[in-house]
Amino acid sequence: MKKYDPVNEEVLAALRKAVGPDYVKNDPETLERYKTDEEPDPRYHHRPEVVVAPATAAEVAAVMKIANRYNVPVTPRGAGTSVSCGAIPVYGGIVLLIERMNKILELNSSAMYMRVEAGCRTIDIQKAANEAGLLYAGDPCSAESCLIGGNLATNAGGNKAVRYGVTRNQVYSVEVVTPTGEITELGYRLKKCSTGYCLDQLVIGSEGTLGIITAATLKLLPLCPYRLDLLAVFTDVSKAVALVPLLIKAGLNPTSVEFMDNGFVRAASDYSETRLPHYEDGSYVIVTVETYSEEELDMKTEKLSELCEEAGATDVLEADERVWRVRRNCLEGSKALSKVSTSDDLVVPVDKIADCLDHLMEVAKGFDFRCMCLAHAGDGNLHFNILKMDLDDEQWEQQLAAFHKIAYAYVYSIGGRLSGEHGIGAKKTAYMDEYTDPVELAIMRSIKRALDPNLILNPGKLFTM
């Protein structure tokens, strides 16, 4: 493990000169605030030594040069919505905030693109696109609070990924500050390009280990004028998840297919103070279909209802805002049941999602924690939320490790991987080392060393060095 030097007065003075004294904080209250992101388990918490908030790419570059000069680690941070310890400063040092870089720089409705700074909230980007009659298709569930820079760094997925793809599919180019403090633009506003390595896509999804994204040119799409949200309620979980491949095969091209088991239905409904059908025994599949004509929507609605009924749905209803409010409050609802929990973000081939859910929920019954599942079912992304409940720390650690050993081996055996959208962060580095092909892992480490020779940027994330 690399050794880093402490943030001393000389480093603080250099940082104040680079970004201004008002944006360099090392008081105890600030350091305590940035010791974690959305991670509630104190075992993972680490306090930084200083928090800096640059306002431009040039200031970010200056911070990175200072960090390299003084051998101090830097942890970039967006809104802190990571659930994989992605924004936790594992080795202390500098936490670098991007929240001051929050402008929409350009919206070109005729060419259908938007240029934004990395600190823009995702929901503000969505709203700006909608006001121009267009769509920004990136839609993570934390859109109201997360920042686009964090979405890019983690290649966030979300509700619309089954139709439009994940964050990397919504981007033309990114402005990046390299780990050694250079500024460059990666990618081009082109439909296709075969000119050199695809470096923009390398940095997107690298979890802030290969560069700090400071701005991006985003793709915009035509906004579908017709939409239906349908709720299919199942009292048999297996039948609910088995619906997904039927929807895909039918050619309905849904915008989203979201699944919530009854544990999440009840917890999120209680938190939202909302009662929906089959609160006691129902698992939910929420399907969104969008079209450019009313006739097409009517046709797809009829076909969708038929498929749900044939699959064994107890009720098929039009989903209103109450349904989406419950879906958005799933994680908050689970936190009300247990202060400490962990959200496993597993991804499997779409045709294996029913098998995976059945198998791992059955495995979970052998443990004393509580396990609930929700999923972006249309793209095979399962979230097993595991609640500590009344277990003591030793029991929690032992049982969680035992479950993970079974779960991860099974997921890889059916062609899945450790994360579909949350990333590896600091939480799954040991598992990344264990389950990744050694040649693939060696390539990743070689890239990291080439771009970040001093291992300054977001150390302790993705894999061990």
Secondary structure, 3 states (H helix, E strand, C coil): CCCCCCCCHHHHHHHHHHHCHHHEECCHHHHHHCCCCCCCCHHHCCCCCEEECCCCHHHHHHHHHHHHHHCCCEEEECCCCCCCCCCCCCCCCEEEECCCCCCEEEEECCCCEEEEECCCEHHHHHHHHHHCCEECCCECCCCCCCEHHHHHHHCCCECCHHHHCCHHHHEEEEEEECCCCCEEEEECCCCCCCCCCCHHHHHCCCCCCCCEEEEEEEECEECCCEEEEEEEEECCHHHHHHHHHHHHHCCCCCCEEEEECHHHHHHHHHHHCCCCCCCCCCEEEEEEEEECCHHHHHHHHHHHHHHHHHCCCCEEEECCHHHHHHHHCHHHHHHHHCCCEEEEEEECCHHHHHHHHHHHHHHHCCCCCEEEEEEEHHHCEEEEEEECCCCCHHHHHHHHHHHHHHHHHHHHHCCCECCCCCCCCCCCHHHHHHHCCHHHHHHHHHHHHHHCCCCCECCCCCCCC
